[in-house]
Amino acid sequence: MKSTPLAEQSRIVLLGIRNAGKSSLMNALFGKKVAIVSRQPGTTTDPVTRSFEVPGLGPAAIVDTAGIDDEGELGALRIKAAMERIRSADMVIMVSPGQLSPTEAEEQLYSRLFGQEAETGKVPALLVLTRGRENLDEKKRSWLESTGGFRVENPEAKGIAELIAAIGKIAPAAEPTPLEGLVSEGDLILLVTPIDLAAPKGRLILPQVETLRDALDRDCASLVVKERELFRFYQDLKEPPKLVITDSQAFHKVAADIPEDQPLTSFSILFARKKGELDRYDPGLAALEKMKPAPRILMLESCSHHRQADDIGTVKIPRLFRQMVRRDAEFIFSRRMPEKDELKDLDLVIMCASCMLTRTKVMTRLDAFRDAGVPVLNYGLFLAWANGLFPRALEPLKQ
């Protein structure tokens, strides 16, 4: 991998009215032209994402958005898309023209980010005033003083260094790595990576790559095998590995080929912890034992991979579910997070490992499911349960 995946980068969202200077600010942050700048209102339509390195923080994804005062039916859709970015943001920068009095849209955004009803504890926010070098509006001045915000001048990039330093201090740290707290220097881990129709040609899937890299960073030794070679290579080991990590679809065969006391988990379960909180899935595991008749199950994916004939999300898990839980289950397949009013009709959500999403976005989804009273699992947790490996597959992560 030549660069850090977007899912591993802190997500910083620029919000403001049209012509507030968001795109100019983005160019100034990068020190080059990465976004189109024009005096014409509404130049930025769909969100634009670019990555750069923030001192003290690491790689970050900056998202430029449409103006929150856009007009017309299409403008309303652009505003909705821009405001939805708050839910998946690790940090929000409100950009406002310093010489102009606040508009109604700015007042509402400021109240949401910095007012008494602000989503404190969820989304850190900074205020940046542009174009206020000589005649700064008095209301904007009070905003600046109360929030400890910044004044920048584009295109001179005045104040940009100070802003970048503040971003590095305020934005949340990177999410945990797959093996954090599970292994130590000198440990051996065994990775079971089936190469089937679903495997991308000539490469491994992202959770496998990240786990292997994490092991190398931690000075661990890694043995990577396919499930067919596991038994032979395991028997040749002079001492058992600290941990065996498998693709969830191979749970049954892997468990049969290693001793019962060998610590075992899956890449998907590692990512359930990495991208969220493991205890959020406890109600989902409990729900499998008392599922009501004709349940509605949402199979939620996070990327647009090409589905094969025996796809895990659309074929394998639904088949297992009908065999082991309820034959009359109804499955809904989606790559879109349901709206709030759609959640009330669901009895369970089973989602993928979410390796293409940030931890913030996954936690936002888990919060929505919890608030709606809908239990949730991920692929690996369900397959561990279905293969009789619960709680064994969770034990290494809860020690």
Summary of the structure (lengths in Angstrom):
residues: 399
radius of gyration: 24.0
end to end distance: 31.2
largest distance: 76.5
contacts: 1266
relative contact order: 0.11
helix: 39%
strand: 18%
